[in-house]
Amino acid sequence: MKRDSTTQILLVATLLCVVCSVIVASTTVGLRRRQLENKRLDQKKNVLLAADLIQEGEVVSQKSIDELFSQKIQRVLIDLKTGQKADPDTVDPETYDQRAAATDPNQSKLIKPAVDLGRIKRREKFAFVYKVLDSDGTVDQLVLPIYGKGLWSTLYGFLALARDGTTVRGITFYEHGETAGLGAEVDNPKWKAIWPGKQIFDENGDIRLKVIKGSVSPASPNVKFQVDGISGATITSKGVSQLVRYWLGPDGFGPFLKHFHQQQDQQTDA
Ligand SMILES: Cc1cc2nc3c(=O)[nH]c(=O)nc-3n(C[C@H](O)[C@H](O)[C@H](O)COP(=O)(O)O)c2cc1C
């Protein structure tokens, strides 16, 4: 066969394509485990950040994150409908992928438009909650995964609540596509610092927590329920407000929080 014949050129091109495909495919497979591991570590780090167990900008090694997480955090998979721990025969917490479940029609449910405050259309049936434990094993905080639409994107984050189940301890977003300097100010430590101490429920158990447009007046009777909006980013601010309210409500973690309140009351009475 001539070196510059059409057959020869096609053969070399085909071989080159096959070799390149094999290299790309094997690299992707090889990196997939590492990517999953990094994702898992990032989730842990964000749970710890929301719970204020590590600080923004703090350099923490992978080993320390793993150690702190296993010492302090108890991860529980719950059935959002009942608010009870999920039956491991129905769903295995070790292999459960909450993010994938959220869009899988078999593992999620449609949200009625009237209650879809986070504008996510469907939500997973099972969700992880993270219990932050004291040295004596009592629950000090709850960290709940939250997500919903801002202006351009879906924001994914965690909300930490004190053991009373109504006082905010922290909020963090680990993924979104809002505009830098505007909606992306949800990541600004100064804005996040407004959240701790805010109250979610009033004495009737109604959700009152809200991000308002503008600044909260210190004289307002609702100051404990309100968070300043981000200026120039009213749409993202409203999105955060609504998604938080959705996840704390009856279609989100409401049933779980109800059980949690009852358990806390029983412990206080005992
Ligand atoms: C390029 C561009 C990017 C924007 N990004 C955001 C954003 O990420 N979040 C947001 O709420 N508003 C964003 N806005 C502004 C909104 O269009 C809207 O004007 C704003 O949310 C109103 O907020 P304000 O009432 O506080 O001014 C953006 C505007 C422009 C022109």
The ligand as a MOL file (V3000), in Angstrom:
LIG
                    3D

  0  0  0     0  0            999 V3000
M  V30 BEGIN CTAB
M  V30 COUNTS 31 33 0 0 0
M  V30 BEGIN ATOM
M  V30 1 C -25.8080 41.7960 33.6710 0
M  V30 2 C -26.7710 41.8070 34.8190 0
M  V30 3 C -26.6710 40.8280 35.7600 0
M  V30 4 C -27.5560 40.7980 36.8440 0
M  V30 5 N -27.4660 39.8060 37.7740 0
M  V30 6 C -28.3320 39.7690 38.7950 0
M  V30 7 C -28.2890 38.7210 39.7530 0
M  V30 8 O -27.4190 37.8420 39.7430 0
M  V30 9 N -29.2520 38.7210 40.7070 0
M  V30 10 C -30.2280 39.6730 40.7820 0
M  V30 11 O -31.0790 39.5830 41.6610 0
M  V30 12 N -30.2630 40.6650 39.9230 0
M  V30 13 C -29.3570 40.7440 38.9210 0
M  V30 14 N -29.4200 41.7640 38.0320 0
M  V30 15 C -30.3510 42.8570 38.2570 0
M  V30 16 C -31.7770 42.4560 37.9600 0
M  V30 17 O -31.9880 42.4840 36.5960 0
M  V30 18 C -32.7200 43.4100 38.6960 0
M  V30 19 O -32.5370 44.6850 38.1790 0
M  V30 20 C -32.4240 43.4340 40.1680 0
M  V30 21 O -32.5840 42.1680 40.7050 0
M  V30 22 C -33.3340 44.4000 40.8950 0
M  V30 23 O -32.7680 44.5880 42.1860 0
M  V30 24 P -32.8740 45.9830 42.9510 0
M  V30 25 O -34.3410 46.2670 43.0140 0
M  V30 26 O -32.2640 45.7270 44.3020 0
M  V30 27 O -32.1130 46.9710 42.1240 0
M  V30 28 C -28.5440 41.7920 36.9600 0
M  V30 29 C -28.6210 42.8010 35.9820 0
M  V30 30 C -27.7530 42.8170 34.9290 0
M  V30 31 C -27.8750 43.8850 33.9000 0
M  V30 END ATOM
M  V30 BEGIN BOND
M  V30 1 1 1 2
M  V30 2 1 2 3
M  V30 3 2 2 30
M  V30 4 2 3 4
M  V30 5 1 4 5
M  V30 6 1 4 28
M  V30 7 2 5 6
M  V30 8 1 6 7
M  V30 9 1 6 13
M  V30 10 2 7 8
M  V30 11 1 7 9
M  V30 12 1 9 10
M  V30 13 2 10 11
M  V30 14 1 10 12
M  V30 15 2 12 13
M  V30 16 1 13 14
M  V30 17 1 14 15
M  V30 18 1 14 28
M  V30 19 1 15 16
M  V30 20 1 16 17
M  V30 21 1 16 18
M  V30 22 1 18 19
M  V30 23 1 18 20
M  V30 24 1 20 21
M  V30 25 1 20 22
M  V30 26 1 22 23
M  V30 27 1 23 24
M  V30 28 2 24 25
M  V30 29 1 24 26
M  V30 30 1 24 27
M  V30 31 2 28 29
M  V30 32 1 29 30
M  V30 33 1 30 31
M  V30 END BOND
M  V30 END CTAB
M  END
